[in-house]
Amino acid sequence: MFFPKLNKIENVLDKFSRVIEIEPSRCVRLRSKKGIGCGDCIQACPESAIDVTRNDVLIDSAKCSECTICCKICGSGVFTHKNFSEENFFRKLSEQAAKEPSVFISCSRSKLTGDEKIISVPCLAWLDISVLIFALASGAKRIYLQHEECDSCRSLKGGSEIKKEIDEASRLFRNYLDKNGVEIIAAKAEPQPEPVQAPPEKESELLTRRELFGYFRKKTQVSIAQALFYAAESRRFNFTAEVNVVKDKIKVPMRKRIFNHSVADIFTHLERSVEISSVRYVSSLEIESARCDLCGICYKLCPTGALKEIVTENSEGLMQKSGISFTTDICIKCGLCVQLCTSKAISFKMSVTPEEYVESLKETVAIL
């Protein structure tokens, strides 16, 4: 009688039990065919639960704390939470920020998750700077990030991780935050007391002069608020827009698209330039034409198609490679091209200003 190997059974059971889903086909290391490239998930996992072999991406469920750090750190979108929809989260955040000045985001273990105004995430460690600037670009003036006692939670990392993201957002957007009176607050969730309803005042059939002016003032404020709401609506992220995917390449993750959409609106309000090359979503390449031999390995193995060959017709009427084009908008900053280039012609720019990055999002640039 044939008995399947026990390790295969264990692998099947493991896939059913874990909450972090894996899509190995998106992994940069596996796509490189040489086992090189990004290793951010391995380095970032606080439990050392992730391993990338030559053929697969693995999570040790016994070690995994379900903190979801891998979901935010992976630029190619290998990891997702089984019971959580990124698109639904961003949709709700956009709608909430457009309606009210304050948005509330809470970890799933919070006592406040029953409130319809609370937007829940598996763990605050899932949040990053793309979420914060998307909330700002959508109209939020106050962002409350509420968590439970992280020390007693299996994930452990929610409170400490989100504080890092707030510090980064404050560094980049300090002028914007101060000028617009925006606050980003992380704190332990506390149940809020129910507001005391004042008894209704008896209506008078006649209005005093002060009440009349107050009535028109209120109407004017409502009209302005409605105008601002519709203006915000026109800038909102289009969730239904079709995303172009290059053949045999991966679709750019939603966080990267959300970041690019939001960053232009936020950075146009800054009064000074800040250095942003350290932000994981900001990518800008330099290629030394004197070193590049147009071997093609960079654009052939680029996971999203951000790098492409340029083919032109020569004097004899034949088509030939003449350069490489770069599209910042779909670059996930995996660094694979930098590592694979045998002639060392490719590198990331060490200094990028907001103006340069926003400008680079508008078009594909021929860099050779």
PELINZI-V861102 format. One line per field, one symbol per residue. ss: DSSP state (h for helix, s for strand, l for the rest). A space follows every 50 residues. Layout:
ss=???
This chain:
ss=lllllhhhhhhhhhhhhllssslhhhlhhhhllllllllhhhhhllllls ssllllssslllllllllhhhhhlllllsssllllhhhhhhhhhhhhhhl lssssssllllllllllssssllhhhllhhhhhhhhhllllssssssllh hhlllllhhhhhhhhhhhhhhhhhhhhhhlllssssssllllllllllll llllllllhhhhhhhhhhhhhhhhhhhhhhhhhhhlllllllllllllll lllhhhhhhhhhhhhhhlllllllslllllllllssslllllllllhhhh hlllllssssssslllllsssssssslhhhlllllhhhhhlllllsssll llshhhhhhhllllssll
